[in-house]
C-alpha cells in the first residue's frame, strides 16, 4: 500500500499533469482485462502458484527501486510497471483469497478470512503513512527500496509452509484450456445460489455504494470545507473502522448464521451512508465514516466466507477470481455513476442515491438468500471435497473424509501412512 501512494507522488515529479496520475491507476486496473482469464485458470491447477505471484511482485519492486535510485526513471517506466503489477495481482489476489481457506480447518475459516482482511486494511492505513514520511524525509527511492526489501519476509514465510499440512483437495494433473477452466468456475457460480446471490449483492453494492474514492474527496472539500490533510484524516478514520469491521467477524462466533450477518451489515452500511449524505458538519462525518467502514467490511468479509464455504476445493481459485473481479472490477462502473451524480447534484447526492440503490439490491439478494439458500452456521459447515456436488446450494457439499473435527489430530500425509503400513506388515 505504500508503493501505490509513492508511485502517484513520483509521477508529478516527472510530469505535473494530474491526468498522468489517473492514467497510471488505469494502467494498474487494466489487469482485469487481458490478465484476468489467465489468473482465474492458474489458481486451481498450480501448487507453485502460491509463491510465484509474490516472487514476481518482488522482482517488479526491485526493478522500480533500481530505476528510481539510478535516476533513469521515466513516466513510461511507471506506466509499464503499473500494468505489470496489475497483471501479477490478477493472479495473486484470488490465490491469496483461496489460500487462506487451505491453511485452516473449516471451523477456523471465519477467523482466517477475518485476519486476511484485517492485514489488508492495516496495510491500507499504515502504508500511505509510511509512504508520506519516507517521501518527505528521503524521497521515493528509499520508499521503493523499503517496499522491495519487505518482500523478503513474504517469500521466507511462504517457503516455510509445509504443503503436506495444508487442507487442500487433490488437484487434477490435467491442465484445462484457459477459457474452459474459467467457464467451469463461472458455470458453477451461476448454478449455485449460495455463490451467485452473494456475488450479485457484492457487485451491486460495489457499483452504487462503495464509491468513496470518487465521492469522499469532493465531499470533504466542497461540502465540509476541509483541506487535503482533513480529507486524509477522514479516509484514515474510515480505514480504522474497516479494520475493526474485519476483526469483528472473528468475534462474531462461528456458530452465528452467516446470512443474517450479511443482511445486517448491509442495512447498517446503508443507514450510515444516508446519514453521511445528509450531514454538513465535520464531527458527525468522522463518526459516520467509522461505522461505514466497519459495516462494509463486516458485510464483505461475510460474503467472502459464504462464497468460499459453498465452493468445491478444486474450483476455489476460479470462483474466488470471480469474487475479486466483481469486487474490484466494478469500481470503474461505480466511479462513472458516482462522478455523474456528483457533477449534477453534488457529492452528498451521490451518497444518498448510492445508498438507496444499494438498499434495493440488498432487499432482492437478501430475499433470495433467505428463500433459496440453506445456510447453517460456519461451525456446521462441511469441508468441500474433490468432487463437484450435483445439487445447487450448500446442501450438496459433503465433508471430506480426512477433515479432522474439533479436538482431533490432523491425519498423517499419505506417504507417511504408506510407510507406516509397510512397517507393520514387515
Buried (B, 14 or more C-beta within 10 A) or exposed (E): BBBBBBBBBBBEEBEEEEEBBEBBBBBBBBBBEEBBBBBBBBBBBBEEBBBBBBBBBBBBBBBBBBBBBEEEBEBEBBBEBBBBBBBBBBBBBBBBBBBBBBBBBBBBBBBBBBBBBBEBBBBBBBBBBBBBEBBEEEBBBBBBBBBBEBBEEBBEEBEEBEEEEBBBBEEEEEEBEBEEBBBBBBEBBEEBBBBBBBBBBBBBBBBBBBBBEBBBBBBBBEBBEBEEEBBBBBBBBBBBBBBBBBBBBBEBEBEBEBBBBBBBBBBBBBBBBBBBBEBEEBEEBBBBBBBBBBBBBBBBBBBBBBBBBBBBBBBBBBBBBBBBBBBBBBBEBBBEBBBEBBEEEBBBBBBBBBBBBBBEBBEBBBEBBEEBBEBBEBEEBBBBBEEEBEEBBBBBBEEBEBBBEEEEEEEEEEEEEEEEEEEEEE
